[in-house]
Amino acid sequence: MENVTVVDHPLVQHKLTIMRNKETSTASFRRLLREISHLLCYEITRDLELEDIDIETPIQPMKSPKLKGKKLVFASILRAGNGLLEGMLDLVPSARVSHIGLYRDPESLEAIEYYFKAPTDVADRLVVVVDPMLATANSAITAVDRIKRRGADNLRFLCLLAAPEGIKAFQKAHPDVPIFTAAIDEQLNEKGYIVPGLGDAGDRMYGTR
């Protein structure tokens, strides 16, 4: 699919398989989500711009590359997005963080906002919006809408699993925002869950029902 990157690294796929297994414990699921987020973060930041700076090693002076420009923003869609966020912050601890609180209405499946907080200069930064599941895409679309209203125009979306229906809906709403995911599954069921999927990522991460 155009503007969609599937991260098919063997370690990503191995860890994802264990996460899909219904017998995997809450503690293991949480740990694996953090580990897989490291690998996904490598991929989504692969093309970040660098600039050479002057440093001095214990041996001699040299020019060496560092990230150019302002720090990234990781925008977590609560609550499950925090599972990816924590691992990504392990790799980019200086990143700024935005939280977008959304819940899915059980009848309409529409996303309803209850919380939003973002850096004041988010418009000047690359924003990576994170949520483990791109199912109906209602939450992802709403979150990106909200960030764009703050002036951001350089965005990427990162998820663990995506459904074809969700990708289609997201791309229709935000064709300018690339999607990064570990897998594209078969479809959505009548309740809006990804099939075969891995269940509700938030419930499995926090041990709730």
Protein Blocks (a to p, Z undefined) as FASTA:
>chain_A
ZZiacdfbfklmmmmmmmmpmkbcfklmmmmmmmmmmmmmmmmmmmpccdddddddfkbg
cdddddedjddddddddfklmmmmmmmmmmmmmbccddddddddfklopacdfbdcddfk
lmmpccddddfbackommmmmmmmmmmmnopabdcdddfbdcfklmmmmmmmmmmbccdd
fbdcfbdcfkopacebjojfklmmnopZZ
